[in-house]
Amino acid sequence: MFIFLITLILILDLWAVVDVLKMERETDLEKKFLWIIVIISLPLAGVILYVLLGSRRIR
């Protein structure tokens, strides 16, 4: 069960980092870099913060 949770968190982190890298070109590199740092340094909380605050962009 523990390995499953770790794997799930790693997959979510990977998804979030890839999503950050795929942001529009108009997005500042500093914002992308900051989101990647947050996601990597706070694995579960970083993904939750990114989903709630960062992934909201006009498409």
C-alpha positions as CSV (number, residue, x, y, z in Angstrom):
1,M,0.0,0.0,0.0
2,F,2.8,2.4,0.9
3,I,4.6,1.8,-2.4
4,F,1.3,2.4,-4.3
5,L,0.9,5.8,-2.6
6,I,4.5,6.8,-3.3
7,T,4.1,5.7,-7.0
8,L,0.8,7.7,-7.3
9,I,2.5,10.8,-5.9
10,L,5.4,10.5,-8.2
11,I,3.1,10.1,-11.2
12,L,1.1,13.1,-10.1
13,D,4.3,15.1,-9.7
14,L,5.5,14.1,-13.1
15,W,2.2,15.1,-14.7
16,A,2.3,18.5,-13.0
17,V,5.9,19.2,-14.1
18,V,5.0,18.2,-17.7
19,D,1.9,20.4,-17.6
20,V,4.0,23.3,-16.3
21,L,6.5,22.9,-19.1
22,K,3.6,22.8,-21.7
23,M,2.2,26.2,-20.5
24,E,1.8,28.9,-23.1
25,R,4.9,30.5,-24.4
26,E,3.8,33.9,-23.0
27,T,4.1,32.5,-19.5
28,D,7.3,33.8,-17.8
29,L,10.1,31.4,-17.4
30,E,10.4,32.5,-13.7
31,K,6.8,31.4,-13.1
32,K,7.4,28.0,-14.7
33,F,10.6,27.6,-12.7
34,L,8.9,28.5,-9.4
35,W,6.1,26.0,-10.0
36,I,8.6,23.3,-10.8
37,I,10.5,24.1,-7.6
38,V,7.2,24.0,-5.5
39,I,6.1,20.7,-7.1
40,I,9.4,19.0,-6.5
41,S,10.1,20.3,-3.0
42,L,6.5,19.7,-1.7
43,P,5.5,16.6,-3.6
44,L,1.8,16.1,-2.6
45,A,1.2,19.7,-1.4
46,G,2.9,21.1,-4.5
47,V,0.6,19.1,-6.9
48,I,-2.5,20.2,-4.9
49,L,-1.4,23.8,-5.0
50,Y,-0.7,23.6,-8.7
51,V,-4.1,22.0,-9.5
52,L,-5.9,24.6,-7.4
53,L,-3.9,27.7,-8.3
54,G,-1.5,27.2,-11.2
55,S,-3.3,25.2,-13.8
56,R,-6.0,27.8,-14.2
57,R,-5.1,29.5,-17.5
58,I,-7.1,30.8,-20.4
59,R,-7.2,28.3,-23.2
